[in-house]
Amino acid sequence: MDLYTATGPVTNVGARLCGTATEGQILLGPETAERLGGKFHLKYMGPVSLKNVCDPVEVWEAKPDRRTAPR
């Protein structure tokens, strides 16, 4: 038996964003984008309707910073 299990709306949104992303793409919801905004280049993608989520979710894509990306 698992000691901890993540459930609830945040987990559902995260799973839906992961399922919506294309290969290599990182999509973020508003709370994560706000926390990471100064550390990554974020591209606003607009509101996205996700399965089993009542309201559209504001989505950002995390883009690599070419100056700091590993080579």
C-alpha positions in Angstrom: 0.0 0.0 0.0 1.3 3.5 -0.9 2.0 5.6 2.1 1.1 8.9 0.3 -1.2 9.4 -2.7 -1.7 12.7 -4.5 -5.4 13.4 -5.3 -7.7 16.3 -5.9 -8.1 19.1 -8.4 -4.4 20.2 -8.5 -3.3 16.6 -9.3 -6.0 16.4 -12.0 -5.0 19.7 -13.7 -1.3 18.6 -13.6 -2.2 15.3 -15.2 -4.3 17.0 -17.9 -1.6 19.5 -18.7 0.9 16.7 -19.1 -1.5 14.9 -21.4 -2.0 18.1 -23.4 1.7 18.8 -23.9 3.5 17.7 -27.0 6.8 15.8 -26.7 9.4 17.8 -24.9 6.9 20.6 -24.0 6.4 21.7 -20.4 3.0 23.3 -19.6 2.3 25.1 -16.3 -0.8 26.2 -14.6 -1.1 29.7 -13.1 0.2 29.0 -9.6 3.4 27.3 -10.9 3.9 29.9 -13.6 3.8 32.6 -10.9 6.3 30.9 -8.7 8.7 30.2 -11.6 8.2 33.4 -13.7 11.5 35.0 -12.8 13.6 31.8 -13.2 12.4 30.6 -16.7 11.2 32.2 -19.9 7.4 31.6 -19.9 5.2 31.9 -23.0 1.5 32.5 -22.2 -0.6 30.0 -24.1 -4.0 31.4 -23.0 -6.9 29.6 -21.4 -7.2 25.9 -22.2 -10.2 23.6 -21.6 -9.2 20.4 -19.9 -11.2 17.2 -19.4 -13.0 16.9 -16.0 -12.0 20.5 -15.1 -15.0 22.9 -14.9 -13.3 26.1 -16.0 -10.6 26.8 -18.6 -7.1 26.9 -17.1 -4.7 29.7 -17.9 -1.6 27.9 -19.3 2.1 28.9 -19.8 4.8 27.0 -21.6 8.3 26.9 -20.0 10.9 27.6 -22.7 14.6 26.9 -22.2 16.9 29.8 -21.8 19.5 29.3 -24.5 22.1 31.2 -22.5 21.9 28.7 -19.6 20.9 25.5 -21.2 23.4 22.6 -20.9 25.3 21.8 -24.1 
